[in-house]
């Protein structure tokens, strides 16, 4: 999320930088080729993001070329289309009015990726369709991301043979990568000079006050990465005070009985006869306990009823939908699916089709929670999880 940034200042700087680059380049050129764009600025990440944007447009054009009147799955057609698109890609010729807005976005993305990679990847993943991050997207990130490139590389390892993961899973992996490779973060202050060579850059203007002190501190310490300052200082070690142990007090010697003590006759003890007992009431019989606390019959029955209910709620079920009472269904629709009955039915159907509990839980944690902004610690989500557990006998 970009809430840490002063978006107005970020947009303004990116716009001025793009304008300056285009002024310099198009003073001597009418169009820009692919190779020229790869070397357009002194900051490779900007150039790669611009090329990546062109690639996405190239793919979209190839898809739009398809027609419902022809069979584009024929091998001959597929090969011809591939050859055509490859020839087109080798003849990139972009005019200023097309390149400048692409460059503007590339500069803005580069600054966010450099200053706060967590925000960059969070924003990117949350904008994906179907709340999922595909293996193809991760491959593209590995190809076009140069700043803090260890993040897409770690994502690629996590994907393995998967075709996609849900957004929350991808975000979790990216945050883990940031923690594991904090020492590999690209230096913010190192690249400030490259930006400033074209358009003077004051990083503190691009971020909100909450980050400004940290950034200024980093710039004053050129040998440290920007994110080193985010690592919390270690807690001071606690050293307990040494207390001298008290001198042990010698135990008194046991008294030794005299010989005459052993010769005394034992004294017999006869307990007094008990008085006529008062018959115990039903509540006393039922409510008696070892610790002396008396419970009423109602309390006892309430506990019994609660225990029976607990056992019932943990029994295995064969259908999630059929095990949700009508009032609970309405509660789920209202609290979890924004009042949409169709969204509820679709989600429950997906959970029913899950092959195991781990898959069903992943749907809840990484898809539905992200899609509908659930509070995973809330009671309503907990109720749904309990029903899913019973479905898969957890």
Residue pairs with C-beta under 8 A, 6 or more apart in sequence:
1 119
1 122
1 123
1 126
2 112
2 119
2 123
3 208
4 116
4 119
4 207
4 208
4 210
4 211
5 112
5 115
5 116
5 119
5 206
5 207
5 208
6 205
6 206
6 207
6 208
9 205
9 206
10 108
10 111
10 112
10 206
11 108
13 107
13 111
13 199
13 201
13 205
13 206
14 104
14 105
14 107
14 108
14 111
15 104
16 199
17 107
17 195
17 198
17 199
18 100
18 101
18 103
18 104
18 107
19 100
20 198
20 199
21 40
21 41
21 103
21 198
22 96
22 99
22 100
22 103
25 32
25 36
25 40
26 96
29 36
30 95
31 93
31 94
31 95
32 40
32 92
32 93
32 94
32 99
33 92
33 93
34 51
34 54
34 89
34 90
34 92
37 47
37 50
37 51
37 54
37 92
37 94
37 99
38 47
38 48
38 51
39 47
40 46
40 47
40 50
40 103
41 47
41 198
42 194
42 197
42 198
43 110
43 191
43 194
43 195
44 146
45 110
45 113
45 114
45 145
45 146
45 147
46 103
46 106
46 107
46 110
47 106
48 144
48 145
48 146
49 105
49 106
49 109
49 110
49 144
50 99
50 102
50 103
50 106
51 144
52 140
52 144
53 102
53 105
53 106
54 92
54 94
54 102
55 140
58 85
58 88
58 89
62 81
62 85
65 81
66 72
70 77
71 77
72 78
72 81
94 102
109 120
110 147
111 195
111 206
112 119
112 120
112 123
113 120
113 145
113 147
113 148
114 147
114 148
114 186
114 188
114 191
115 188
115 203
115 206
115 207
115 215
115 226
116 207
116 211
117 147
117 148
117 151
117 174
117 178
117 185
118 174
118 175
118 178
121 151
121 170
121 171
121 174
122 171
122 174
125 133
125 167
125 170
125 171
125 174
126 167
126 171
126 370
128 134
128 137
128 167
131 166
131 167
131 367
131 370
131 371
132 164
132 165
132 166
132 167
132 367
133 155
133 164
133 165
133 166
133 167
133 169
133 170
134 163
134 164
135 159
135 162
135 163
135 164
138 152
138 155
138 156
138 159
139 156
141 152
141 155
142 149
142 152
142 153
142 156
145 151
145 152
147 186
148 184
148 185
148 186
150 177
150 181
150 184
151 174
151 177
151 178
151 181
153 177
154 173
154 174
154 176
154 177
154 180
154 181
155 170
155 173
155 174
155 177
158 165
158 169
158 173
159 165
165 173
165 366
166 362
166 363
166 365
166 366
166 367
166 370
167 366
167 367
167 370
168 365
168 366
168 367
168 369
168 370
169 362
169 366
178 185
178 227
182 225
182 227
182 228
182 231
183 225
185 225
185 226
185 227
186 225
187 225
187 226
188 203
188 215
188 218
188 219
188 225
188 226
189 218
189 219
189 222
189 226
192 201
192 203
192 219
195 201
203 215
203 219
204 212
204 215
204 216
207 215
214 226
214 229
214 230
215 226
217 229
218 224
218 225
218 226
218 228
218 229
282 297
283 294
283 296
283 297
284 294
286 295
286 297
286 300
287 294
287 295
287 296
287 297
287 299
287 300
288 294
289 295
295 303
313 386
313 390
314 390
315 390
316 390
316 391
316 393
317 323
317 387
317 390
317 391
318 391
319 352
319 391
320 348
320 351
320 352
320 387
320 388
320 391
321 348
321 349
321 352
323 387
323 390
323 391
324 332
324 348
324 387
328 383
329 344
331 380
331 383
332 344
332 380
332 383
332 384
333 339
333 340
333 341
333 344
335 378
335 380
336 344
336 368
336 372
336 374
336 380
336 381
336 384
337 343
337 344
337 347
337 372
338 372
343 372
347 363
347 368
350 363
351 360
351 363
351 364
351 388
351 391
352 391
354 360
354 363
354 392
356 392
357 388
357 389
357 391
357 392
357 394
360 388
360 391
360 392
361 385
361 388
364 381
364 384
364 385
364 388
365 376
368 374
369 376
369 381
374 381
375 381
388 394
